[in-house]
Each structure stands twice: as C-alpha cells, then as structure tokens.
C-alpha cells in the first residue's frame, strides 16, 4: 500500500513537468481521431517551439529510475480546422511495473493562433486505478465542460479568456522570457478547478545532463493557491533552459515519502540545433534503457537494509 501511495505521488509530481514548459489509447480523441489526419500542407502560424519535436524525460524516485515520459507535438485537423496536438505519455519501467504499473496519457488539442485549448484529455492507468476525463473549452460562452468517462459524471464551470489546461499552459509558458526575482500570476485548469498559479524565476543555475553536459537554466518555483495542484504535499522546482527553446531540463519535487527528479535525456524533431545534434551524435536511445541503473539502485537498497539491521550507517559513496 505504501508503494502505491508513493508512486501515485511520483506521477502527480510529474504532471508538474508538464508543468512549466513546457500523455492509452488515442483518446483525445477517440471520437475526434477518426476525423483527424496530419495536414502536411498546412501553413502554421509562427510558434515559439518547433512543431514535430520529440522530448524524452527520465523519472527518478530517490536514486532509482522508475519510468520515462515522452512528449510529442504535431499538427492535425479536426472538422477541417488546423490544431496543434500535444501528447504526454508516461510509463513505469519494467521493474516498477511489476509492483505498480503506470501508463498515463495526457493530451491537448490547441487552436494555434490564440494558443488556447479546444480539448484536454486525461487517461490514467495506475495499478488498478483508472481515470479517463475529457474537458472541452468554449471561450465564446466562457464555459468548460468536463466529463468523466470512468465515473459517468459531467459538470460545467466558468473560465476566462486566459484560462488554460496544464499542458497548453506549459507550452504557452515557453514563449515567455523569465526575469530573475519576478513572480507572475496565471490561471490554470486542473482537476475540475481553476487555480491561481504563481511562478517565480528564482535564479540562474547550470543543470548537468548526460547527453548535453552543463546546461544554463533558470530555476522556476511554481506555487498554487490551493495545495494539490502539482504535488499533494511538498515543494517543487523546475529548471528551464536559458535559450530560445526554453526546454524543461530538470524538475524536482520534495514530498514526504521521497524526492522525485525528472531529467531531460533526449531531444528530436525538425531542425538541427545543438539539442538535436547532440542527441544524434551521442546515440540517443541508450538512455531509455535503465535496467543496469535499476539493478545498481536495488543493490543500494539491499545494502541500506543490511547496514540498518547491523545498526550502522550506509553511505552511497
């Protein structure tokens, strides 16, 4: 039971990543996908991120790798309208899946000119837990319609012109230039509620990543007015690359049971900037296999248990 609670907190913390920068069937649209198709001739408005990019993040629970998140963007058509489609897919690795399998899909369809969501879908599979929700946005009526396909419940709530879901908000934030020491307020929709979200650019730091070395990043500290938007209890920090891409390079969440860390490990997509080049040059893909890391982490766990039983302190060094 304790493992279940811990891993659910891990997934909730991960939603934060989805967090600032800026996821199983294709539910966005199981109903919409029938009508959707890639429009290779569509003329995109000039966006601040390359549509078609593909990002991979490795998730750690303490020092143990527990899963991966893949983030993709593409242009689709729904009912003849060009939309940006963003998808986050989070899965536990093979070892953790034996204890508590996680396969979460979070998706957003976004109108590219206003960059406001048309539809937001959350389809979570965590152990025995299932949660499949769809939210549609009507900015003319200023109403969001939420429906739980799992519980067969529906509700409506008021929204404002600048209200966005988490996924859309994260990518919307990538257009911003962060000023150190400045705190800004936003409104974000999550779990049938509208939250007042405060984001402070705290300082500049270097984040060390396996493929990319030391990356100049800006540390952001998001805080919601209501506890529980990103993590139920604890504190979270997000690091965003201090360049034109403004990629989330790292995320940490301190919760009562563990320290959750998410690190950027691969970047693909259109263009040949340094992110994509380094991923290709250094053989991206190898970082997705974490069996050896898991084995090493399990050995450390066993050593800790043995030393604890002996009444001595174990050091990882």
C-alpha positions as CSV (number, residue, x, y, z in Angstrom):
1,X,0.0,0.0,0.0
2,X,2.8,2.3,0.8
3,X,4.4,1.7,-2.6
4,X,1.1,2.6,-4.3
5,X,0.9,5.9,-2.5
6,X,4.5,6.8,-3.2
7,X,4.2,6.0,-6.9
8,X,1.0,8.0,-7.3
9,X,2.8,10.9,-5.8
10,X,5.5,10.4,-8.3
11,X,3.0,10.6,-11.2
12,X,1.3,13.7,-9.7
13,X,4.7,15.4,-9.3
14,X,5.4,14.6,-12.9
15,X,2.3,16.4,-14.0
16,X,4.2,19.4,-12.9
17,X,6.7,19.0,-15.5
18,X,4.2,19.0,-17.8
19,X,4.2,22.0,-15.9
20,X,6.2,24.7,-16.8
21,X,7.3,24.3,-20.1
22,X,6.8,23.5,-21.2
23,X,0.3,11.6,-22.2
24,X,-3.7,4.6,-23.7
25,X,-5.5,4.8,-26.5
26,X,-5.6,8.0,-28.6
27,X,-8.5,9.2,-26.6
28,X,-8.2,12.8,-27.4
29,X,-10.0,11.9,-29.3
30,X,-11.0,8.6,-29.8
31,X,-14.0,10.4,-31.2
32,X,-12.0,13.1,-32.9
33,X,-9.2,11.0,-34.2
34,X,-11.5,9.4,-36.7
35,X,-11.8,12.8,-38.4
36,X,-8.2,13.9,-37.7
37,X,-5.3,13.5,-40.0
38,X,-2.0,15.1,-40.4
39,X,-2.2,18.1,-42.7
40,X,1.2,18.2,-44.4
41,X,0.3,21.3,-46.4
42,X,-1.0,23.4,-43.5
43,X,0.6,26.8,-43.1
44,X,1.5,27.1,-39.4
45,X,1.4,30.5,-37.6
46,X,4.9,31.3,-36.3
47,X,5.1,29.4,-33.0
48,X,7.9,29.7,-30.4
49,X,8.6,25.9,-30.4
50,X,9.2,23.6,-33.4
51,X,6.0,21.5,-34.1
52,X,7.2,18.0,-34.5
53,X,9.7,18.0,-31.7
54,X,10.0,14.9,-29.5
55,X,11.3,15.0,-26.0
56,X,12.2,12.2,-23.6
57,X,12.5,12.6,-19.8
58,X,13.7,10.0,-17.3
59,X,12.0,9.9,-13.9
60,X,13.8,9.0,-10.7
61,X,12.2,8.2,-7.3
62,X,15.1,8.9,-4.9
63,X,18.1,7.5,-6.7
64,X,16.1,4.8,-8.5
65,X,14.9,5.2,-12.2
66,X,11.2,4.4,-12.2
67,X,9.9,5.5,-15.6
68,X,10.0,7.6,-18.8
69,X,7.9,10.4,-20.2
70,X,7.7,11.0,-24.0
71,X,6.4,14.4,-25.1
72,X,5.4,15.0,-28.8
73,X,3.8,17.7,-30.8
74,X,2.2,17.6,-34.3
75,X,-0.3,19.5,-36.5
76,X,-3.6,17.7,-37.0
77,X,-7.0,18.6,-38.5
78,X,-10.3,18.2,-36.7
79,X,-13.5,19.0,-38.5
80,X,-11.4,20.9,-41.1
81,X,-9.6,23.1,-38.6
82,X,-5.9,23.0,-38.1
83,X,-4.9,22.4,-34.5
84,X,-1.7,21.7,-32.5
85,X,-1.8,18.3,-30.8
86,X,0.5,17.8,-27.8
87,X,0.8,14.4,-26.1
88,X,2.5,13.3,-22.9
89,X,2.9,9.6,-22.4
90,X,4.3,8.4,-19.1
91,X,5.1,4.7,-18.4
92,X,6.8,2.9,-15.5
93,X,9.8,0.8,-16.4
94,X,9.7,-3.0,-16.3
95,X,10.8,-3.4,-12.7
96,X,8.4,-0.8,-11.2
97,X,5.6,-2.1,-13.5
98,X,5.7,-5.4,-11.6
99,X,4.9,-3.5,-8.4
100,X,2.7,-0.7,-9.7
101,X,2.3,-0.3,-13.5
102,X,1.7,3.2,-14.7
103,X,0.6,4.1,-18.2
104,X,-0.7,7.7,-18.3
105,X,-1.7,9.6,-21.4
106,X,-2.4,13.3,-21.3
107,X,-3.4,15.2,-24.5
108,X,-4.4,18.6,-25.6
109,X,-5.8,20.0,-28.9
110,X,-4.9,23.7,-29.2
111,X,-6.0,26.5,-31.5
112,X,-2.6,27.7,-32.8
113,X,-3.4,31.4,-33.3
114,X,-4.7,32.1,-29.8
115,X,-2.9,29.1,-28.3
116,X,-6.0,28.3,-26.2
117,X,-7.2,24.7,-25.7
118,X,-10.1,23.2,-27.6
119,X,-10.0,19.9,-25.8
120,X,-8.0,18.4,-22.9
121,X,-7.9,14.6,-22.2
122,X,-6.5,12.8,-19.2
123,X,-6.4,9.0,-19.4
124,X,-4.6,7.5,-16.4
125,X,-3.9,3.8,-15.8
126,X,-2.1,3.4,-12.5
127,X,-2.2,-0.1,-10.9
128,X,-5.9,-0.8,-10.6
129,X,-6.8,2.8,-10.7
130,X,-8.4,4.2,-13.9
131,X,-9.3,7.8,-14.6
132,X,-10.5,8.9,-18.1
133,X,-11.6,12.5,-18.3
134,X,-12.4,14.9,-21.2
135,X,-12.7,18.7,-21.0
136,X,-13.9,20.9,-23.9
137,X,-13.5,24.7,-23.9
138,X,-16.0,27.2,-25.2
139,X,-14.4,30.7,-25.0
140,X,-17.3,32.5,-26.6
141,X,-19.6,31.2,-23.8
142,X,-16.7,31.2,-21.3
143,X,-17.6,27.7,-20.2
144,X,-15.6,24.5,-19.8
145,X,-17.4,21.2,-20.0
146,X,-15.9,18.3,-18.0
147,X,-16.9,14.7,-18.4
148,X,-15.6,11.6,-16.6
149,X,-15.8,8.6,-18.8
150,X,-14.8,6.4,-15.9
151,X,-17.4,7.6,-13.4
152,X,-20.0,8.7,-16.0
153,X,-20.2,12.2,-14.5
154,X,-20.4,15.6,-16.1
155,X,-20.1,19.2,-14.9
156,X,-19.6,22.8,-16.2
157,X,-17.6,25.6,-14.8
158,X,-16.8,29.2,-15.8
159,X,-13.5,30.1,-17.5
160,X,-11.8,33.3,-18.5
161,X,-10.1,34.3,-21.8
162,X,-6.7,33.4,-20.4
163,X,-7.6,30.1,-18.7
164,X,-5.6,27.1,-20.0
165,X,-5.2,23.5,-19.1
166,X,-1.8,22.3,-17.7
167,X,-0.4,21.0,-21.0
168,X,-1.4,24.1,-23.0
169,X,-0.1,26.3,-20.2
170,X,3.3,24.6,-20.2
171,X,3.8,25.2,-23.8
172,X,2.4,28.7,-23.6
173,X,5.0,29.5,-21.0
174,X,7.8,28.6,-23.4
175,X,7.1,31.9,-25.2
176,X,7.9,33.9,-22.1
177,X,11.2,35.5,-21.1
178,X,11.8,35.0,-17.4
179,X,13.1,37.9,-15.3
180,X,15.0,36.8,-12.2
181,X,13.3,37.7,-9.0
182,X,10.0,38.4,-10.7
183,X,6.8,36.5,-9.8
184,X,3.8,36.3,-12.1
185,X,0.3,35.1,-11.7
186,X,-1.7,32.8,-14.1
187,X,-4.9,30.8,-14.1
188,X,-4.7,27.1,-14.8
189,X,-7.4,24.4,-15.1
190,X,-6.7,21.2,-13.3
191,X,-8.9,18.5,-11.7
192,X,-12.2,20.4,-12.5
193,X,-10.9,23.5,-10.8
194,X,-9.4,26.8,-11.8
195,X,-6.2,27.5,-9.8
196,X,-4.4,30.8,-9.3
197,X,-0.8,29.8,-10.1
198,X,2.2,31.9,-9.1
199,X,5.5,31.3,-10.8
200,X,8.7,32.9,-9.6
201,X,12.0,33.0,-11.6
202,X,14.4,32.4,-8.6
203,X,17.9,32.3,-10.1
204,X,20.1,31.0,-12.9
205,X,21.9,27.6,-12.5
206,X,23.6,25.0,-14.5
207,X,21.9,21.7,-14.9
208,X,24.0,18.6,-15.6
209,X,22.5,16.2,-18.2
210,X,24.1,13.0,-19.5
211,X,23.9,13.9,-23.2
212,X,24.0,17.7,-23.1
213,X,26.6,18.4,-20.3
214,X,26.1,21.6,-18.3
215,X,23.1,23.5,-19.5
216,X,22.4,27.1,-18.5
217,X,19.0,27.0,-16.9
218,X,16.6,29.2,-15.0
219,X,15.1,27.9,-11.8
220,X,11.4,28.4,-11.5
221,X,9.3,27.9,-8.4
222,X,5.6,27.4,-9.1
223,X,3.1,27.7,-6.2
224,X,-0.7,27.2,-6.4
225,X,-3.1,29.0,-4.2
226,X,-4.6,25.6,-3.3
227,X,-2.4,22.7,-2.1
228,X,-2.5,19.8,-4.5
229,X,-2.2,21.2,-8.0
230,X,1.2,19.7,-8.6
231,X,2.0,17.6,-5.5
232,X,-0.3,16.9,-2.6
233,X,2.3,17.9,-0.1
234,X,5.8,19.2,-0.6
235,X,7.7,21.7,-2.8
236,X,8.5,21.6,-6.5
237,X,11.1,23.4,-8.6
238,X,11.5,23.4,-12.4
239,X,14.6,24.4,-14.4
240,X,14.1,25.8,-18.0
241,X,17.0,26.1,-20.5
242,X,18.1,29.7,-20.8
243,X,18.0,29.7,-24.6
244,X,15.4,30.1,-27.4
245,X,14.0,26.6,-26.9
246,X,13.2,27.1,-23.2
247,X,13.1,23.3,-22.6
248,X,12.4,21.9,-19.2
249,X,15.8,20.5,-18.3
250,X,15.0,19.3,-14.8
251,X,12.2,19.0,-12.3
252,X,12.4,18.1,-8.6
253,X,9.6,17.6,-6.2
254,X,10.2,17.0,-2.5
255,X,7.3,15.1,-1.0
256,X,7.0,13.4,2.4
257,X,7.9,9.9,1.1
258,X,10.7,10.6,-1.4
259,X,12.5,13.1,-3.6
260,X,11.2,12.9,-7.2
261,X,13.5,14.0,-10.0
262,X,12.9,14.3,-13.8
263,X,15.7,14.9,-16.2
264,X,15.7,15.7,-19.9
265,X,17.6,12.9,-21.7
266,X,16.8,13.2,-25.5
267,X,15.6,15.8,-27.9
268,X,14.4,15.1,-31.5
269,X,12.5,17.0,-34.1
270,X,12.7,19.3,-37.1
271,X,15.9,21.3,-37.5
272,X,19.5,20.7,-36.4
273,X,20.1,22.8,-33.3
274,X,22.5,21.7,-30.7
275,X,19.9,19.7,-28.8
276,X,19.0,17.6,-31.7
277,X,22.6,17.3,-32.9
278,X,23.9,16.1,-29.6
279,X,21.2,13.5,-29.2
280,X,22.0,12.1,-32.6
281,X,25.8,12.3,-32.2
282,X,25.8,10.7,-28.8
283,X,23.5,7.9,-29.7
284,X,20.2,8.9,-28.1
285,X,18.1,6.0,-27.2
286,X,20.6,4.3,-25.0
287,X,19.4,6.4,-22.1
288,X,16.0,4.9,-22.3
289,X,17.2,1.5,-21.1
290,X,17.7,1.8,-17.4
291,X,18.0,-1.9,-16.4
292,X,21.6,-1.5,-15.2
293,X,20.7,1.6,-13.2
294,X,17.8,-0.2,-11.5
295,X,20.0,-3.2,-10.6
296,X,22.5,-0.8,-9.1
297,X,19.8,1.0,-7.2
298,X,18.4,-2.3,-5.9
299,X,21.8,-3.3,-4.6
300,X,22.0,0.0,-2.7
301,X,18.6,-0.6,-1.2
302,X,19.8,-4.1,0.0
303,X,23.0,-2.6,1.4
304,X,20.9,0.0,3.3
305,X,18.7,-2.7,4.8
306,X,21.7,-4.8,5.8
307,X,23.5,-1.9,7.4
308,X,20.3,-0.8,9.2
309,X,19.9,-4.3,10.6
310,X,23.5,-4.2,11.7
311,X,23.0,-0.8,13.3
312,X,25.5,1.0,11.1
313,X,25.0,3.8,8.5
314,X,25.4,3.1,4.8
315,X,26.9,5.7,2.5
316,X,26.4,5.7,-1.2
317,X,29.9,6.9,-1.7
